[in-house]
C-alpha cells in the first residue's frame, strides 16, 4: 500500500488536516449571540423531494448584528423554511411577511452559553480522537513497512515525526476551541 515512510506520514497529515477543517466548519454553525447565516447550514427543507440546506434555497442576509433576513428563491418555500427553523430548536422565532423571513437574534442565556461551550468541547474531543486514530494508523503502517524492509531507525524517526505532528494538530484544535469558547462566552 505505502512505499515509503514519507507517504505514510503525508497520508496521516492529510487525515489530521481534514479533522481540524471539519471541526472549524462545525463550530461555525454554533450560534454565539450575533447574527451568523451559517447557523442554517445544517437545517434542511424539502425542496422538490430532496432534503436541501436552507442556504441552497434562499439568500440569507444580516442587515445588523441582531437580525437575519431569509429570502427564499421561491415564495412557496416560506412556510417550509419557517417550520424547519422552528423544528431545529436553535432558539429563533421566525417572522414572515409573505416575502421574507425575519429573525431577531436573541441574546444567549448563561445556561445556553455553557451548553454551547460543552458541545464545542465534545466536538473538539472528537477531532482529537480522529487525529490520534490517524497517528495510530500511520504507526501501524510504519511497523508493517519495517517488516517489509524499512530500517528500524527510519521507522523510529518517522514515528517521532508522527508524534510531533499529532501534538501540533492537538494544539491547533485547542486554539480553535479557545477562540470559539471566547466568542460564545462574550456577552
LOZATOR-931909 format. One line per 3 residues: number of its first residue (from 1); their letters; for each residue y, z, x of C-alpha. Coordinates in pm, 1 decimal. Layout:
<atoms>
NUM	a	Y:Z:X; ...
</atoms>
This chain:
<atoms>
1	xxx	0.0:0.0:0.0; 254.8:107.1:264.4; 263.8:-49.4:608.8
4	xxx	493.6:196.4:786.8; 631.5:545.8:753.3; 980.3:392.6:703.3
7	xxx	858.7:214.2:389.6; 719.0:543.5:257.4; 1049.8:723.2:322.7
10	xxx	1256.0:440.2:168.5; 1041.2:440.5:-146.0; 1075.9:819.0:-179.9
13	xxx	1453.9:798.6:-125.0; 1478.6:536.7:-399.5; 1299.5:773.8:-640.3
16	xxx	1532.2:1058.3:-538.2; 1842.2:842.9:-593.1; 1706.5:748.6:-935.7
19	xxx	1657.0:1117.8:-1024.5; 2018.7:1203.9:-931.3; 2154.7:895.8:-1113.3
22	xxx	1958.1:987.7:-1425.9; 2095.0:1344.0:-1414.1; 2453.4:1219.2:-1378.2
25	xxx	2412.7:982.0:-1674.6; 2251.2:1256.2:-1884.8; 2530.3:1504.3:-1809.2
28	xxx	2791.5:1250.8:-1924.5; 2657.6:1288.6:-2278.3; 2735.5:1664.1:-2283.7
31	xxx	3045.5:1745.9:-2482.6; 3284.8:1952.6:-2274.1; 3569.0:2022.0:-2519.5
34	xxx	3758.0:1696.2:-2474.6; 3711.4:1353.7:-2629.2; 3438.0:1165.2:-2443.0
37	xxx	3290.2:848.5:-2601.6; 2965.8:879.1:-2401.6; 2853.3:1167.3:-2627.7
40	xxx	2749.4:891.7:-2870.7; 2522.2:709.9:-2621.2; 2211.5:890.4:-2749.1
43	xxx	2296.0:867.2:-3120.5; 2100.2:583.9:-3280.7; 2170.7:396.1:-3603.5
46	xxx	1951.9:148.7:-3790.8; 2106.6:-191.4:-3718.5; 1912.5:-472.6:-3885.8
49	xxx	1586.7:-281.9:-3847.0; 1638.9:-182.0:-3481.2; 1746.2:165.2:-3372.3
52	xxx	2064.3:97.2:-3173.9; 2304.1:334.2:-2989.7; 2642.4:375.3:-3162.8
55	xxx	2840.8:223.5:-2869.0; 2646.3:-102.5:-2920.0; 2752.8:-139.6:-3285.0
58	xxx	3110.6:-9.4:-3270.6; 3408.4:31.6:-3042.8; 3494.2:391.7:-2958.7
61	xxx	3847.2:479.8:-2850.9; 4011.0:808.2:-2752.7; 4378.6:798.1:-2852.2
64	xxx	4418.8:1153.7:-2718.9; 4212.7:1436.7:-2566.6; 4109.8:1580.0:-2904.0
67	xxx	4048.4:1265.0:-3111.7; 3798.0:979.1:-3109.4; 3804.7:675.0:-3334.1
70	xxx	3490.4:474.3:-3402.7; 3544.9:126.2:-3541.2; 3215.5:-36.4:-3645.4
73	xxx	3195.3:-411.8:-3592.8; 3058.1:-436.0:-3946.1; 3214.3:-226.0:-4223.3
76	xxx	2872.7:-178.2:-4384.4; 2775.8:45.4:-4090.6; 3044.5:310.2:-4151.7
79	xxx	2826.7:535.2:-4368.6; 2519.9:484.3:-4145.8; 2714.9:586.2:-3832.8
82	xxx	2876.1:878.9:-4014.2; 2535.0:1007.9:-4127.4; 2385.2:962.4:-3778.1
85	xxx	2667.7:1169.2:-3624.2; 2615.9:1445.7:-3881.5; 2236.7:1440.3:-3828.1
88	xxx	2279.2:1455.8:-3447.9; 2430.0:1803.7:-3487.7; 2668.3:1773.1:-3192.3
91	xxx	2943.4:1973.4:-3357.6; 3152.1:1687.9:-3501.3; 3262.2:1632.4:-3858.7
94	xxx	3335.6:1262.1:-3900.2; 3603.9:1149.5:-4146.4; 3611.2:787.6:-4258.9
97	xxx	3891.3:594.8:-4425.5; 3681.1:290.1:-4513.5; 3780.8:108.2:-4193.0
100	xxx	3720.7:357.7:-3911.9; 3562.8:694.2:-3847.1; 3796.9:955.9:-3704.7
103	xxx	3653.2:1250.6:-3516.5; 3859.6:1552.9:-3423.7; 3702.7:1725.0:-3124.8
106	xxx	3698.1:2099.6:-3190.0; 3725.7:2343.9:-2902.3; 3386.1:2467.6:-2789.2
109	xxx	3291.7:2824.1:-2870.1; 3193.4:3050.6:-2582.5; 2836.4:3055.6:-2715.7
112	xxx	2820.0:2673.6:-2727.7; 2961.1:2651.3:-2372.8; 2688.1:2885.2:-2244.7
115	xxx	2425.8:2680.6:-2433.4; 2551.8:2359.5:-2269.4; 2551.2:2517.5:-1922.1
118	xxx	2192.2:2632.5:-1979.0; 2094.6:2282.9:-2096.1; 2266.2:2130.1:-1788.6
121	xxx	2078.3:2366.8:-1555.6; 1748.9:2271.0:-1721.3; 1830.8:1902.3:-1667.4
124	xxx	1920.7:1982.2:-1305.2; 1590.0:2158.9:-1252.1; 1406.3:1855.6:-1392.9
127	xxx	1592.3:1635.4:-1143.7; 1494.7:1869.3:-858.4; 1130.9:1854.2:-971.7
130	xxx	1148.9:1472.7:-960.4; 1291.2:1492.4:-606.8; 1015.0:1730.7:-496.0
133	xxx	749.9:1508.0:-656.1; 886.9:1209.8:-462.7; 862.9:1416.5:-141.5
136	xxx	504.6:1522.1:-222.2; 400.1:1162.5:-295.0; 560.7:1046.7:30.8
139	xxx	386.5:1316.0:235.1; 51.9:1223.2:74.9; 115.1:857.9:163.9
142	xxx	208.7:957.4:521.8; -113.4:1156.3:562.5; -306.7:854.1:435.3
145	xxx	-124.9:633.6:689.1; -214.7:881.6:963.1; -583.8:845.6:871.4
148	xxx	-535.1:468.9:895.5; -395.9:491.8:1249.2; -36.5:619.1:1234.5
151	xxx	18.7:851.0:1534.3; 30.8:1220.0:1440.1; 373.8:1276.3:1597.4
154	xxx	516.8:981.1:1399.4; 370.4:1130.3:1080.9; 523.8:1472.7:1159.9
157	xxx	863.1:1313.1:1236.1; 850.9:1123.9:905.9; 756.9:1444.4:721.3
160	xxx	1052.6:1625.3:879.7; 1284.2:1340.9:777.5; 1143.0:1357.0:422.9
163	xxx	1222.3:1729.2:409.5; 1578.2:1660.8:529.0; 1623.3:1401.4:254.1
166	xxx	1478.1:1637.7:-5.9; 1721.5:1912.6:98.8; 2015.9:1670.0:88.5
169	xxx	1925.6:1548.5:-261.9; 1873.7:1905.3:-388.0; 2218.1:1994.9:-254.6
172	xxx	2366.3:1688.0:-429.7; 2206.3:1796.1:-759.5; 2357.2:2145.2:-717.1
175	xxx	2700.8:1986.4:-656.4; 2672.8:1765.7:-966.8; 2571.9:2069.5:-1175.4
178	xxx	2854.8:2284.9:-1037.5; 3111.0:2018.5:-1132.6; 2968.1:1985.1:-1485.1
181	xxx	2945.8:2363.8:-1535.6; 3310.7:2399.7:-1432.7; 3405.6:2121.3:-1674.7
184	xxx	3210.3:2284.8:-1959.3; 3345.9:2635.4:-1897.2; 3711.3:2524.3:-1860.5
187	x	3889.1:2605.8:-2185.1
</atoms>
